[in-house]
Amino acid sequence: MKAHDLDLTDYQFQLFQDGDEIVFKLVFDRYHKILFRYTYATLNDVYKSEEIVQTAFIQLFKNKSRISSPDALYPYIFVITKRLVAKAFKAQILNLTDQLEQNNALEVACEETEQELKSRDLKGILNKLIDQLPQKQSEIYRLSKLQGYSYEEISLITGSSRNTVKNQLITASKKIKSNLEKLYLLIFYFFFM
């Protein structure tokens, strides 16, 4: 017997699938701490971890009829939890990326904090990704996102039309966002899986 096994009789499992609150509470009490510890170890956020575990149990309850046996309960809810954790982690990464783009122009001279070090690392990664773009896209992206020029100003500087500037910027932004997502998902799986 594994540590996460729950000994439900066939009768109790049928009650679970029928929505019996007492049996559902047995399932909840058995798996809540395990799932919370996993989630918290990954996200290091008590509130977000609790929210994810609660959401996982809600999805378990909604989809209880899809579960074929008592042995399938834990794998089912663990997969739900794992997917919700990955989604939350991705949202954190995208939030950091958005903050980086918004705050690139603001450099404050102050004591280096852990957050500033992370920001500096992200800037380095962003600059490497920008360097990988074709020359024209790289130039337009830097002028717009890092230096704050408008489409018209970039058009005058580069000699390209406003629409070309806009299209190049959209393409460059999509490439950078896609590469950042891939990079951070790789880091997430490397460190947390």
C-alpha positions in Angstrom: 0.0 0.0 0.0 1.3 3.4 -0.9 1.2 6.4 1.4 -1.4 8.1 -0.8 -3.7 5.1 -1.1 -7.2 5.4 0.3 -9.0 2.3 1.2 -12.5 2.9 -0.2 -14.9 -0.1 -0.5 -16.8 -0.5 -3.7 -19.8 0.7 -1.9 -18.0 3.9 -0.6 -16.7 4.5 -4.1 -20.2 4.3 -5.5 -21.4 6.8 -2.8 -18.5 9.1 -3.8 -19.5 9.0 -7.4 -23.1 9.7 -6.3 -21.9 12.8 -4.5 -22.0 11.6 -0.9 -20.5 14.4 1.3 -19.2 12.1 4.0 -17.1 10.0 1.5 -16.0 13.1 -0.3 -14.8 14.5 3.0 -12.8 11.3 3.5 -11.2 11.8 0.1 -10.6 15.5 0.9 -9.0 14.8 4.3 -6.7 12.1 2.9 -5.3 14.1 -0.1 -5.5 17.7 0.9 -2.2 17.8 2.9 -0.3 15.8 0.2 -1.5 18.1 -2.6 -1.0 21.3 -0.5 2.6 20.3 0.3 3.4 19.6 -3.4 1.8 22.9 -4.5 3.5 25.0 -1.8 6.9 23.4 -2.5 6.5 24.5 -6.1 5.0 28.0 -5.7 6.0 29.0 -2.2 2.8 30.9 -1.8 0.3 29.7 0.9 -2.7 31.5 -0.5 -2.1 30.5 -4.1 -1.4 26.9 -3.0 -4.6 26.6 -1.0 -6.6 28.1 -3.9 -5.1 25.6 -6.4 -5.9 22.6 -4.1 -9.4 23.9 -3.5 -9.9 24.3 -7.3 -8.5 20.7 -7.8 -11.1 19.3 -5.4 -13.9 21.2 -7.1 -12.9 19.8 -10.4 -12.6 16.3 -8.8 -16.2 16.7 -7.5 -17.5 18.0 -10.9 -15.9 15.1 -12.7 -16.3 12.3 -10.1 -18.3 10.2 -12.6 -15.3 10.0 -14.9 -13.2 8.1 -12.3 -13.2 4.4 -12.9 -12.0 3.0 -9.6 -10.9 4.1 -6.1 -7.2 3.5 -7.2 -7.7 6.2 -9.9 -8.7 8.9 -7.4 -5.2 10.1 -6.4 -3.7 10.0 -9.9 -6.7 12.0 -11.2 -6.6 14.7 -8.6 -2.8 14.9 -8.7 -2.8 15.5 -12.4 -5.4 18.2 -12.0 -3.2 19.8 -9.3 -0.1 19.5 -11.3 -1.7 21.2 -14.3 -3.1 24.0 -12.1 0.4 24.5 -10.6 2.0 24.7 -14.1 -0.7 27.2 -15.2 0.0 29.3 -12.1 3.7 29.2 -12.6 3.3 30.2 -16.3 1.2 33.1 -15.2 3.9 34.2 -12.8 6.4 34.1 -15.6 4.2 36.1 -18.0 3.6 38.6 -15.2 7.4 39.0 -14.7 7.9 39.4 -18.4 5.2 42.1 -18.6 6.7 43.9 -15.6 10.1 43.8 -17.3 8.8 45.4 -20.5 7.0 48.1 -18.5 9.8 48.8 -16.2 12.8 48.7 -18.6 13.0 52.5 -18.8 13.1 52.9 -15.0 16.5 52.3 -13.5 16.7 53.3 -9.8 20.1 53.7 -8.1 19.6 51.9 -4.8 20.8 48.9 -2.9 20.7 45.7 -4.9 17.9 43.5 -3.7 17.0 40.0 -4.7 14.3 41.4 -6.9 16.7 43.7 -8.7 19.0 40.7 -9.4 16.1 38.8 -10.9 15.2 41.8 -13.0 18.8 42.2 -14.2 18.9 38.5 -15.1 15.6 38.8 -17.0 17.0 41.9 -18.9 20.1 39.9 -19.9 17.9 37.1 -21.1 15.7 39.6 -23.0 18.7 41.2 -24.6 20.0 37.8 -25.8 16.6 37.0 -27.2 16.5 40.4 -29.0 19.9 39.8 -30.4 18.6 36.6 -31.9 16.0 38.5 -33.9 16.6 39.6 -37.5 18.5 42.9 -37.6 15.5 45.0 -38.6 13.1 43.4 -36.0 15.8 43.8 -33.3 16.3 47.5 -34.1 12.6 48.2 -34.1 11.9 46.2 -30.9 14.7 48.1 -29.1 13.5 51.5 -30.3 9.9 50.8 -29.3 10.1 48.6 -26.1 13.4 49.7 -24.6 13.7 53.3 -25.7 10.0 54.2 -25.9 9.8 55.6 -29.4 6.4 55.7 -31.2 5.7 54.0 -34.6 6.1 57.4 -36.4 9.4 58.1 -34.7 10.7 54.6 -35.5 9.5 55.0 -39.1 11.6 58.2 -39.5 14.7 56.7 -37.8 14.6 53.4 -39.8 13.2 54.7 -43.1 10.4 52.1 -43.0 6.7 52.7 -43.3 4.6 52.9 -40.2 2.8 49.7 -41.1 6.1 47.9 -41.6 7.3 49.1 -38.2 4.0 47.9 -36.6 4.2 44.5 -38.3 7.9 44.0 -37.4 7.2 44.9 -33.8 4.3 42.5 -33.6 6.4 39.7 -35.1 9.3 40.4 -32.8 7.1 40.6 -29.7 5.5 37.3 -30.5 8.9 35.6 -31.0 10.3 37.0 -27.8 7.2 36.1 -25.8 7.2 32.6 -27.2 10.9 32.1 -26.5 10.5 33.4 -22.9 7.6 31.0 -22.3 9.7 28.1 -23.6 12.7 29.1 -21.5 10.8 29.4 -18.3 8.8 26.3 -18.8 12.1 24.5 -19.3 13.4 26.0 -16.1 10.2 25.1 -14.3 10.4 21.5 -15.3 14.1 21.3 -14.6 13.8 22.6 -11.1 10.4 21.4 -10.0 9.7 18.2 -11.7 
